[in-house]
Amino acid sequence: MKTFKSLDSLMNKIPNDRKEKINSQVSQTVTAIRLAELRKQQHITQKEIAKKMNVSQASISQLENQGDVQLSTLLRYVHALGGSLAVQVQLPDGSEVSLLTN
């Protein structure tokens, strides 16, 4: 009978630098998926948001697929959806600092 290894046991065998790269790629993919979902929830097409941002539809597709987004681009994207963006930092002592509220 075939036995399966846990994900944790497999991840423990991966070198730390490789784990960091994997985690970064996962984070970028999640961000990209969330941007597209956010746009779809507002019933806005890539073409419509591209027009509002004064960029091409291909640029929006690339933005939604790359995940590693500059803050200024994210701010423009959210504004084009009619939303606002807030960036909060949570420090180890439990305090929070607002970096951006727009």
Biopython code that builds the backbone (N, CA, C, O; Angstrom):
import numpy as np
from Bio.PDB.StructureBuilder import StructureBuilder

atoms = [
    (1, "MET", "N", (0.840, -1.176, 0.000)),
    (1, "MET", "CA", (0.000, 0.000, 0.000)),
    (1, "MET", "C", (0.890, 1.247, 0.000)),
    (1, "MET", "O", (1.898, 1.302, 0.704)),
    (2, "LYS", "N", (0.510, 2.225, -0.784)),
    (2, "LYS", "CA", (1.274, 3.464, -0.919)),
    (2, "LYS", "C", (0.996, 4.390, 0.265)),
    (2, "LYS", "O", (-0.154, 4.585, 0.658)),
    (3, "THR", "N", (2.065, 4.956, 0.826)),
    (3, "THR", "CA", (1.891, 5.926, 1.914)),
    (3, "THR", "C", (2.200, 7.317, 1.389)),
    (3, "THR", "O", (3.013, 7.486, 0.481)),
    (4, "PHE", "N", (1.552, 8.296, 1.963)),
    (4, "PHE", "CA", (1.731, 9.676, 1.544)),
    (4, "PHE", "C", (2.480, 10.451, 2.608)),
    (4, "PHE", "O", (2.284, 10.240, 3.805)),
    (5, "LYS", "N", (3.338, 11.351, 2.158)),
    (5, "LYS", "CA", (4.075, 12.210, 3.081)),
    (5, "LYS", "C", (3.292, 13.502, 3.280)),
    (5, "LYS", "O", (2.588, 13.964, 2.382)),
    (6, "SER", "N", (3.427, 14.068, 4.456)),
    (6, "SER", "CA", (2.746, 15.341, 4.717)),
    (6, "SER", "C", (3.458, 16.466, 3.975)),
    (6, "SER", "O", (4.645, 16.369, 3.663)),
    (7, "LEU", "N", (2.724, 17.521, 3.701)),
    (7, "LEU", "CA", (3.311, 18.681, 3.043)),
    (7, "LEU", "C", (4.428, 19.270, 3.896)),
    (7, "LEU", "O", (5.454, 19.704, 3.371)),
    (8, "ASP", "N", (4.230, 19.285, 5.200)),
    (8, "ASP", "CA", (5.266, 19.813, 6.101)),
    (8, "ASP", "C", (6.570, 19.036, 5.977)),
    (8, "ASP", "O", (7.646, 19.634, 5.946)),
    (9, "SER", "N", (6.486, 17.715, 5.906)),
    (9, "SER", "CA", (7.714, 16.922, 5.803)),
    (9, "SER", "C", (8.424, 17.175, 4.478)),
    (9, "SER", "O", (9.654, 17.167, 4.422)),
    (10, "LEU", "N", (7.670, 17.397, 3.427)),
    (10, "LEU", "CA", (8.280, 17.720, 2.134)),
    (10, "LEU", "C", (8.899, 19.113, 2.149)),
    (10, "LEU", "O", (10.003, 19.311, 1.642)),
    (11, "MET", "N", (8.189, 20.075, 2.730)),
    (11, "MET", "CA", (8.695, 21.452, 2.793)),
    (11, "MET", "C", (9.956, 21.548, 3.646)),
    (11, "MET", "O", (10.829, 22.370, 3.369)),
    (12, "ASN", "N", (10.059, 20.719, 4.675)),
    (12, "ASN", "CA", (11.238, 20.750, 5.543)),
    (12, "ASN", "C", (12.508, 20.321, 4.817)),
    (12, "ASN", "O", (13.610, 20.655, 5.253)),
    (13, "LYS", "N", (12.368, 19.594, 3.727)),
    (13, "LYS", "CA", (13.524, 19.141, 2.953)),
    (13, "LYS", "C", (14.009, 20.194, 1.954)),
    (13, "LYS", "O", (15.101, 20.069, 1.401)),
    (14, "ILE", "N", (13.213, 21.213, 1.726)),
    (14, "ILE", "CA", (13.561, 22.256, 0.752)),
    (14, "ILE", "C", (14.458, 23.291, 1.422)),
    (14, "ILE", "O", (14.170, 23.720, 2.540)),
    (15, "PRO", "N", (15.546, 23.701, 0.756)),
    (15, "PRO", "CA", (16.423, 24.736, 1.327)),
    (15, "PRO", "C", (15.651, 26.038, 1.572)),
    (15, "PRO", "O", (14.714, 26.360, 0.841)),
    (16, "ASN", "N", (16.054, 26.777, 2.601)),
    (16, "ASN", "CA", (15.344, 28.000, 2.998)),
    (16, "ASN", "C", (15.231, 29.024, 1.880)),
    (16, "ASN", "O", (14.178, 29.642, 1.726)),
    (17, "ASP", "N", (16.294, 29.223, 1.090)),
    (17, "ASP", "CA", (16.223, 30.216, 0.014)),
    (17, "ASP", "C", (15.179, 29.819, -1.026)),
    (17, "ASP", "O", (14.500, 30.678, -1.588)),
    (18, "ARG", "N", (15.054, 28.532, -1.276)),
    (18, "ARG", "CA", (14.044, 28.039, -2.225)),
    (18, "ARG", "C", (12.643, 28.218, -1.644)),
    (18, "ARG", "O", (11.713, 28.581, -2.365)),
    (19, "LYS", "N", (12.487, 27.964, -0.338)),
    (19, "LYS", "CA", (11.188, 28.158, 0.316)),
    (19, "LYS", "C", (10.745, 29.611, 0.210)),
    (19, "LYS", "O", (9.574, 29.896, -0.043)),
    (20, "GLU", "N", (11.692, 30.531, 0.407)),
    (20, "GLU", "CA", (11.365, 31.957, 0.313)),
    (20, "GLU", "C", (10.878, 32.306, -1.085)),
    (20, "GLU", "O", (9.928, 33.072, -1.246)),
    (21, "LYS", "N", (11.529, 31.744, -2.089)),
    (21, "LYS", "CA", (11.118, 32.009, -3.473)),
    (21, "LYS", "C", (9.720, 31.430, -3.736)),
    (21, "LYS", "O", (8.887, 32.073, -4.374)),
    (22, "ILE", "N", (9.479, 30.236, -3.248)),
    (22, "ILE", "CA", (8.161, 29.609, -3.413)),
    (22, "ILE", "C", (7.090, 30.455, -2.733)),
    (22, "ILE", "O", (6.044, 30.727, -3.322)),
    (23, "ASN", "N", (7.347, 30.868, -1.498)),
    (23, "ASN", "CA", (6.377, 31.685, -0.765)),
    (23, "ASN", "C", (6.107, 33.005, -1.470)),
    (23, "ASN", "O", (4.968, 33.473, -1.500)),
    (24, "SER", "N", (7.147, 33.609, -2.037)),
    (24, "SER", "CA", (6.984, 34.865, -2.769)),
    (24, "SER", "C", (6.108, 34.664, -4.004)),
    (24, "SER", "O", (5.225, 35.472, -4.288)),
    (25, "GLN", "N", (6.362, 33.581, -4.731)),
    (25, "GLN", "CA", (5.572, 33.298, -5.931)),
    (25, "GLN", "C", (4.118, 33.009, -5.577)),
    (25, "GLN", "O", (3.211, 33.441, -6.288)),
    (26, "VAL", "N", (3.891, 32.293, -4.501)),
    (26, "VAL", "CA", (2.520, 32.009, -4.057)),
    (26, "VAL", "C", (1.818, 33.313, -3.693)),
    (26, "VAL", "O", (0.666, 33.534, -4.067)),
    (27, "SER", "N", (2.518, 34.167, -2.965)),
    (27, "SER", "CA", (1.946, 35.452, -2.559)),
    (27, "SER", "C", (1.577, 36.301, -3.771)),
    (27, "SER", "O", (0.514, 36.921, -3.796)),
    (28, "GLN", "N", (2.455, 36.330, -4.778)),
    (28, "GLN", "CA", (2.182, 37.102, -5.991)),
    (28, "GLN", "C", (0.985, 36.535, -6.737)),
    (28, "GLN", "O", (0.161, 37.291, -7.252)),
    (29, "THR", "N", (0.881, 35.226, -6.801)),
    (29, "THR", "CA", (-0.243, 34.592, -7.486)),
    (29, "THR", "C", (-1.557, 34.903, -6.776)),
    (29, "THR", "O", (-2.564, 35.187, -7.424)),
    (30, "VAL", "N", (-1.547, 34.850, -5.459)),
    (30, "VAL", "CA", (-2.751, 35.167, -4.682)),
    (30, "VAL", "C", (-3.163, 36.613, -4.923)),
    (30, "VAL", "O", (-4.349, 36.899, -5.089)),
    (31, "THR", "N", (-2.192, 37.531, -4.944)),
    (31, "THR", "CA", (-2.489, 38.941, -5.207)),
    (31, "THR", "C", (-3.127, 39.105, -6.578)),
    (31, "THR", "O", (-4.118, 39.822, -6.718)),
    (32, "ALA", "N", (-2.573, 38.454, -7.584)),
    (32, "ALA", "CA", (-3.116, 38.552, -8.938)),
    (32, "ALA", "C", (-4.547, 38.040, -8.991)),
    (32, "ALA", "O", (-5.408, 38.667, -9.607)),
    (33, "ILE", "N", (-4.803, 36.919, -8.356)),
    (33, "ILE", "CA", (-6.157, 36.351, -8.342)),
    (33, "ILE", "C", (-7.120, 37.304, -7.648)),
    (33, "ILE", "O", (-8.245, 37.498, -8.108)),
    (34, "ARG", "N", (-6.685, 37.894, -6.552)),
    (34, "ARG", "CA", (-7.557, 38.807, -5.812)),
    (34, "ARG", "C", (-7.883, 40.053, -6.626)),
    (34, "ARG", "O", (-9.015, 40.534, -6.579)),
    (35, "LEU", "N", (-6.922, 40.584, -7.366)),
    (35, "LEU", "CA", (-7.196, 41.763, -8.194)),
    (35, "LEU", "C", (-8.271, 41.450, -9.227)),
    (35, "LEU", "O", (-9.214, 42.222, -9.400)),
    (36, "ALA", "N", (-8.131, 40.330, -9.905)),
    (36, "ALA", "CA", (-9.115, 39.950, -10.918)),
    (36, "ALA", "C", (-10.485, 39.710, -10.281)),
    (36, "ALA", "O", (-11.508, 40.119, -10.831)),
    (37, "GLU", "N", (-10.505, 39.048, -9.127)),
    (37, "GLU", "CA", (-11.777, 38.807, -8.437)),
    (37, "GLU", "C", (-12.432, 40.118, -8.011)),
    (37, "GLU", "O", (-13.646, 40.279, -8.133)),
    (38, "LEU", "N", (-11.633, 41.042, -7.517)),
    (38, "LEU", "CA", (-12.142, 42.345, -7.095)),
    (38, "LEU", "C", (-12.799, 43.066, -8.270)),
    (38, "LEU", "O", (-13.888, 43.624, -8.137)),
    (39, "ARG", "N", (-12.130, 43.049, -9.414)),
    (39, "ARG", "CA", (-12.677, 43.688, -10.616)),
    (39, "ARG", "C", (-13.974, 43.014, -11.041)),
    (39, "ARG", "O", (-14.951, 43.688, -11.369)),
    (40, "LYS", "N", (-13.984, 41.698, -11.036)),
    (40, "LYS", "CA", (-15.177, 40.957, -11.461)),
    (40, "LYS", "C", (-16.356, 41.188, -10.516)),
    (40, "LYS", "O", (-17.502, 41.256, -10.958)),
    (41, "GLN", "N", (-16.078, 41.309, -9.219)),
    (41, "GLN", "CA", (-17.145, 41.586, -8.250)),
    (41, "GLN", "C", (-17.817, 42.926, -8.529)),
    (41, "GLN", "O", (-18.994, 43.113, -8.221)),
    (42, "GLN", "N", (-17.073, 43.845, -9.107)),
    (42, "GLN", "CA", (-17.616, 45.161, -9.442)),
    (42, "GLN", "C", (-18.244, 45.172, -10.836)),
    (42, "GLN", "O", (-18.702, 46.211, -11.311)),
    (43, "HIS", "N", (-18.259, 44.011, -11.485)),
    (43, "HIS", "CA", (-18.830, 43.860, -12.832)),
    (43, "HIS", "C", (-18.162, 44.819, -13.820)),
    (43, "HIS", "O", (-18.828, 45.469, -14.625)),
    (44, "ILE", "N", (-16.844, 44.890, -13.740)),
    (44, "ILE", "CA", (-16.057, 45.741, -14.630)),
    (44, "ILE", "C", (-15.142, 44.840, -15.452)),
    (44, "ILE", "O", (-14.494, 43.944, -14.911)),
    (45, "THR", "N", (-15.092, 45.077, -16.745)),
    (45, "THR", "CA", (-14.219, 44.291, -17.612)),
    (45, "THR", "C", (-12.803, 44.863, -17.589)),
    (45, "THR", "O", (-12.579, 45.991, -17.150)),
    (46, "GLN", "N", (-11.860, 44.065, -18.068)),
    (46, "GLN", "CA", (-10.485, 44.556, -18.181)),
    (46, "GLN", "C", (-10.436, 45.768, -19.112)),
    (46, "GLN", "O", (-9.690, 46.716, -18.869)),
    (47, "LYS", "N", (-11.224, 45.729, -20.160)),
    (47, "LYS", "CA", (-11.238, 46.839, -21.115)),
    (47, "LYS", "C", (-11.737, 48.125, -20.455)),
    (47, "LYS", "O", (-11.187, 49.201, -20.693)),
    (48, "GLU", "N", (-12.775, 48.015, -19.628)),
    (48, "GLU", "CA", (-13.326, 49.196, -18.952)),
    (48, "GLU", "C", (-12.337, 49.793, -17.959)),
    (48, "GLU", "O", (-12.164, 51.010, -17.905)),
    (49, "ILE", "N", (-11.693, 48.941, -17.178)),
    (49, "ILE", "CA", (-10.744, 49.468, -16.197)),
    (49, "ILE", "C", (-9.509, 50.034, -16.900)),
    (49, "ILE", "O", (-8.912, 51.003, -16.432)),
    (50, "ALA", "N", (-9.133, 49.427, -18.021)),
    (50, "ALA", "CA", (-8.001, 49.940, -18.797)),
    (50, "ALA", "C", (-8.291, 51.355, -19.294)),
    (50, "ALA", "O", (-7.426, 52.230, -19.255)),
    (51, "LYS", "N", (-9.518, 51.563, -19.762)),
    (51, "LYS", "CA", (-9.900, 52.894, -20.245)),
    (51, "LYS", "C", (-9.831, 53.917, -19.112)),
    (51, "LYS", "O", (-9.345, 55.031, -19.309)),
    (52, "LYS", "N", (-10.317, 53.539, -17.925)),
    (52, "LYS", "CA", (-10.286, 54.450, -16.781)),
    (52, "LYS", "C", (-8.858, 54.765, -16.343)),
    (52, "LYS", "O", (-8.586, 55.860, -15.852)),
    (53, "MET", "N", (-7.947, 53.808, -16.520)),
    (53, "MET", "CA", (-6.555, 54.004, -16.123)),
    (53, "MET", "C", (-5.702, 54.567, -17.259)),
    (53, "MET", "O", (-4.528, 54.884, -17.071)),
    (54, "ASN", "N", (-6.316, 54.687, -18.447)),
    (54, "ASN", "CA", (-5.616, 55.180, -19.629)),
    (54, "ASN", "C", (-4.433, 54.285, -20.012)),
    (54, "ASN", "O", (-3.340, 54.759, -20.320)),
    (55, "VAL", "N", (-4.693, 52.977, -19.980)),
    (55, "VAL", "CA", (-3.708, 51.981, -20.398)),
    (55, "VAL", "C", (-4.417, 50.978, -21.302)),
    (55, "VAL", "O", (-5.631, 51.059, -21.486)),
    (56, "SER", "N", (-3.676, 50.048, -21.859)),
    (56, "SER", "CA", (-4.279, 49.038, -22.728)),
    (56, "SER", "C", (-4.892, 47.902, -21.906)),
    (56, "SER", "O", (-4.540, 47.692, -20.745)),
    (57, "GLN", "N", (-5.811, 47.183, -22.535)),
    (57, "GLN", "CA", (-6.406, 46.011, -21.889)),
    (57, "GLN", "C", (-5.321, 44.982, -21.605)),
    (57, "GLN", "O", (-5.371, 44.289, -20.589)),
    (58, "ALA", "N", (-4.339, 44.880, -22.498)),
    (58, "ALA", "CA", (-3.229, 43.940, -22.296)),
    (58, "ALA", "C", (-2.442, 44.280, -21.031)),
    (58, "ALA", "O", (-1.956, 43.387, -20.337)),
    (59, "SER", "N", (-2.322, 45.570, -20.738)),
    (59, "SER", "CA", (-1.624, 45.990, -19.511)),
    (59, "SER", "C", (-2.372, 45.528, -18.269)),
    (59, "SER", "O", (-1.760, 45.120, -17.282)),
    (60, "ILE", "N", (-3.700, 45.594, -18.323)),
    (60, "ILE", "CA", (-4.512, 45.141, -17.190)),
    (60, "ILE", "C", (-4.381, 43.631, -17.035)),
    (60, "ILE", "O", (-4.260, 43.129, -15.918)),
    (61, "SER", "N", (-4.405, 42.915, -18.137)),
    (61, "SER", "CA", (-4.234, 41.468, -18.091)),
    (61, "SER", "C", (-2.888, 41.114, -17.467)),
    (61, "SER", "O", (-2.803, 40.230, -16.615)),
    (62, "GLN", "N", (-1.847, 41.806, -17.895)),
    (62, "GLN", "CA", (-0.509, 41.567, -17.347)),
    (62, "GLN", "C", (-0.470, 41.890, -15.851)),
    (62, "GLN", "O", (0.101, 41.134, -15.065)),
    (63, "LEU", "N", (-1.071, 42.997, -15.467)),
    (63, "LEU", "CA", (-1.121, 43.401, -14.062)),
    (63, "LEU", "C", (-1.814, 42.337, -13.213)),
    (63, "LEU", "O", (-1.338, 41.982, -12.135)),
    (64, "GLU", "N", (-2.936, 41.837, -13.709)),
    (64, "GLU", "CA", (-3.699, 40.845, -12.955)),
    (64, "GLU", "C", (-3.012, 39.485, -12.921)),
    (64, "GLU", "O", (-3.318, 38.655, -12.064)),
    (65, "ASN", "N", (-2.098, 39.255, -13.836)),
    (65, "ASN", "CA", (-1.407, 37.967, -13.869)),
    (65, "ASN", "C", (-0.035, 37.987, -13.222)),
    (65, "ASN", "O", (0.488, 36.931, -12.866)),
    (66, "GLN", "N", (0.562, 39.162, -13.059)),
    (66, "GLN", "CA", (1.911, 39.198, -12.497)),
    (66, "GLN", "C", (1.908, 39.172, -10.980)),
    (66, "GLN", "O", (2.773, 38.535, -10.378)),
    (67, "GLY", "N", (0.967, 39.842, -10.351)),
    (67, "GLY", "CA", (0.874, 39.805, -8.902)),
    (67, "GLY", "C", (1.801, 40.733, -8.155)),
    (67, "GLY", "O", (1.421, 41.258, -7.109)),
    (68, "ASP", "N", (3.009, 40.957, -8.657)),
    (68, "ASP", "CA", (3.962, 41.838, -7.975)),
    (68, "ASP", "C", (3.702, 43.257, -8.457)),
    (68, "ASP", "O", (4.280, 43.707, -9.446)),
    (69, "VAL", "N", (2.828, 43.953, -7.747)),
    (69, "VAL", "CA", (2.302, 45.236, -8.207)),
    (69, "VAL", "C", (2.913, 46.390, -7.418)),
    (69, "VAL", "O", (3.025, 46.327, -6.194)),
    (70, "GLN", "N", (3.304, 47.438, -8.128)),
    (70, "GLN", "CA", (3.772, 48.645, -7.449)),
    (70, "GLN", "C", (2.591, 49.294, -6.739)),
    (70, "GLN", "O", (1.454, 49.228, -7.208)),
    (71, "LEU", "N", (2.873, 49.916, -5.613)),
    (71, "LEU", "CA", (1.823, 50.547, -4.824)),
    (71, "LEU", "C", (1.085, 51.613, -5.630)),
    (71, "LEU", "O", (-0.138, 51.714, -5.540)),
    (72, "SER", "N", (1.806, 52.403, -6.412)),
    (72, "SER", "CA", (1.167, 53.456, -7.211)),
    (72, "SER", "C", (0.214, 52.861, -8.249)),
    (72, "SER", "O", (-0.850, 53.422, -8.510)),
    (73, "THR", "N", (0.592, 51.733, -8.834)),
    (73, "THR", "CA", (-0.270, 51.065, -9.810)),
    (73, "THR", "C", (-1.497, 50.480, -9.119)),
    (73, "THR", "O", (-2.610, 50.571, -9.637)),
    (74, "LEU", "N", (-1.294, 49.887, -7.961)),
    (74, "LEU", "CA", (-2.412, 49.345, -7.194)),
    (74, "LEU", "C", (-3.394, 50.448, -6.819)),
    (74, "LEU", "O", (-4.607, 50.254, -6.892)),
    (75, "LEU", "N", (-2.875, 51.598, -6.420)),
    (75, "LEU", "CA", (-3.719, 52.738, -6.061)),
    (75, "LEU", "C", (-4.555, 53.186, -7.257)),
    (75, "LEU", "O", (-5.751, 53.439, -7.111)),
    (76, "ARG", "N", (-3.948, 53.288, -8.428)),
    (76, "ARG", "CA", (-4.685, 53.671, -9.642)),
    (76, "ARG", "C", (-5.748, 52.634, -9.987)),
    (76, "ARG", "O", (-6.859, 52.990, -10.380)),
    (77, "TYR", "N", (-5.412, 51.358, -9.841)),
    (77, "TYR", "CA", (-6.338, 50.262, -10.135)),
    (77, "TYR", "C", (-7.557, 50.346, -9.219)),
    (77, "TYR", "O", (-8.695, 50.269, -9.680)),
    (78, "VAL", "N", (-7.311, 50.502, -7.931)),
    (78, "VAL", "CA", (-8.403, 50.579, -6.956)),
    (78, "VAL", "C", (-9.265, 51.815, -7.199)),
    (78, "VAL", "O", (-10.490, 51.742, -7.106)),
    (79, "HIS", "N", (-8.642, 52.939, -7.507)),
    (79, "HIS", "CA", (-9.406, 54.155, -7.817)),
    (79, "HIS", "C", (-10.267, 53.950, -9.064)),
    (79, "HIS", "O", (-11.403, 54.421, -9.120)),
    (80, "ALA", "N", (-9.729, 53.250, -10.061)),
    (80, "ALA", "CA", (-10.493, 52.987, -11.284)),
    (80, "ALA", "C", (-11.711, 52.109, -10.998)),
    (80, "ALA", "O", (-12.707, 52.166, -11.719)),
    (81, "LEU", "N", (-11.626, 51.302, -9.946)),
    (81, "LEU", "CA", (-12.777, 50.493, -9.525)),
    (81, "LEU", "C", (-13.770, 51.306, -8.708)),
    (81, "LEU", "O", (-14.865, 50.838, -8.399)),
    (82, "GLY", "N", (-13.373, 52.537, -8.360)),
    (82, "GLY", "CA", (-14.228, 53.383, -7.540)),
    (82, "GLY", "C", (-13.979, 53.206, -6.051)),
    (82, "GLY", "O", (-14.755, 53.683, -5.224)),
    (83, "GLY", "N", (-12.899, 52.520, -5.715)),
    (83, "GLY", "CA", (-12.599, 52.244, -4.313)),
    (83, "GLY", "C", (-11.498, 53.130, -3.767)),
    (83, "GLY", "O", (-10.996, 54.022, -4.451)),
    (84, "SER", "N", (-11.137, 52.869, -2.536)),
    (84, "SER", "CA", (-10.016, 53.564, -1.903)),
    (84, "SER", "C", (-9.082, 52.508, -1.326)),
    (84, "SER", "O", (-9.475, 51.360, -1.116)),
    (85, "LEU", "N", (-7.852, 52.907, -1.076)),
    (85, "LEU", "CA", (-6.834, 51.975, -0.612)),
    (85, "LEU", "C", (-6.275, 52.439, 0.717)),
    (85, "LEU", "O", (-5.986, 53.623, 0.897)),
    (86, "ALA", "N", (-6.123, 51.523, 1.638)),
    (86, "ALA", "CA", (-5.500, 51.818, 2.930)),
    (86, "ALA", "C", (-4.384, 50.807, 3.159)),
    (86, "ALA", "O", (-4.551, 49.614, 2.909)),
    (87, "VAL", "N", (-3.249, 51.296, 3.635)),
    (87, "VAL", "CA", (-2.117, 50.421, 3.946)),
    (87, "VAL", "C", (-1.805, 50.574, 5.427)),
    (87, "VAL", "O", (-1.473, 51.663, 5.894)),
    (88, "GLN", "N", (-1.913, 49.482, 6.152)),
    (88, "GLN", "CA", (-1.666, 49.473, 7.592)),
    (88, "GLN", "C", (-0.464, 48.584, 7.893)),
    (88, "GLN", "O", (-0.298, 47.531, 7.277)),
    (89, "VAL", "N", (0.360, 49.000, 8.822)),
    (89, "VAL", "CA", (1.475, 48.192, 9.296)),
    (89, "VAL", "C", (1.151, 47.742, 10.719)),
    (89, "VAL", "O", (0.803, 48.561, 11.570)),
    (90, "GLN", "N", (1.264, 46.455, 10.969)),
    (90, "GLN", "CA", (1.075, 45.930, 12.319)),
    (90, "GLN", "C", (2.443, 45.565, 12.872)),
    (90, "GLN", "O", (3.132, 44.706, 12.322)),
    (91, "LEU", "N", (2.834, 46.215, 13.953)),
    (91, "LEU", "CA", (4.141, 46.014, 14.556)),
    (91, "LEU", "C", (4.091, 44.906, 15.606)),
    (91, "LEU", "O", (3.020, 44.580, 16.117)),
    (92, "PRO", "N", (5.258, 44.325, 15.930)),
    (92, "PRO", "CA", (5.293, 43.220, 16.896)),
    (92, "PRO", "C", (4.663, 43.546, 18.249)),
    (92, "PRO", "O", (4.145, 42.653, 18.920)),
    (93, "ASP", "N", (4.703, 44.819, 18.656)),
    (93, "ASP", "CA", (4.116, 45.180, 19.953)),
    (93, "ASP", "C", (2.594, 45.313, 19.897)),
    (93, "ASP", "O", (1.958, 45.651, 20.895)),
    (94, "GLY", "N", (2.011, 45.044, 18.719)),
    (94, "GLY", "CA", (0.567, 45.109, 18.563)),
    (94, "GLY", "C", (0.054, 46.443, 18.057)),
    (94, "GLY", "O", (-1.123, 46.569, 17.718)),
    (95, "SER", "N", (0.922, 47.433, 18.004)),
    (95, "SER", "CA", (0.486, 48.742, 17.515)),
    (95, "SER", "C", (0.368, 48.723, 15.991)),
    (95, "SER", "O", (0.993, 47.914, 15.306)),
    (96, "GLU", "N", (-0.445, 49.631, 15.492)),
    (96, "GLU", "CA", (-0.658, 49.752, 14.051)),
    (96, "GLU", "C", (-0.326, 51.160, 13.603)),
    (96, "GLU", "O", (-0.571, 52.133, 14.317)),
    (97, "VAL", "N", (0.236, 51.251, 12.409)),
    (97, "VAL", "CA", (0.574, 52.541, 11.821)),
    (97, "VAL", "C", (-0.036, 52.581, 10.430)),
    (97, "VAL", "O", (0.134, 51.647, 9.646)),
    (98, "SER", "N", (-0.742, 53.654, 10.124)),
    (98, "SER", "CA", (-1.321, 53.831, 8.798)),
    (98, "SER", "C", (-0.292, 54.497, 7.898)),
    (98, "SER", "O", (0.162, 55.605, 8.182)),
    (99, "LEU", "N", (0.080, 53.822, 6.811)),
    (99, "LEU", "CA", (1.023, 54.392, 5.857)),
    (99, "LEU", "C", (0.313, 55.142, 4.744)),
    (99, "LEU", "O", (0.844, 56.107, 4.194)),
    (100, "LEU", "N", (-0.884, 54.695, 4.419)),
    (100, "LEU", "CA", (-1.620, 55.302, 3.316)),
    (100, "LEU", "C", (-3.103, 55.118, 3.555)),
    (100, "LEU", "O", (-3.569, 54.015, 3.840)),
    (101, "THR", "N", (-3.830, 56.198, 3.436)),
    (101, "THR", "CA", (-5.288, 56.143, 3.429)),
    (101, "THR", "C", (-5.730, 57.039, 2.296)),
    (101, "THR", "O", (-5.552, 58.256, 2.340)),
    (102, "ASN", "N", (-6.311, 56.419, 1.274)),
    (102, "ASN", "CA", (-6.665, 57.194, 0.095)),
    (102, "ASN", "C", (-7.924, 56.641, -0.515)),
    (102, "ASN", "O", (-8.396, 57.157, -1.528)),
]
sb = StructureBuilder()
sb.init_structure("model")
sb.init_model(0)
sb.init_chain("A")
sb.init_seg("    ")
for serial, (resi, resn, name, xyz) in enumerate(atoms, 1):
    if name == "N":
        sb.init_residue(resn, " ", resi, " ")
    sb.init_atom(name, np.array(xyz, "f"), 0.0, 1.0, " ", f" {name:<3s}", serial, name[0])
structure = sb.get_structure()
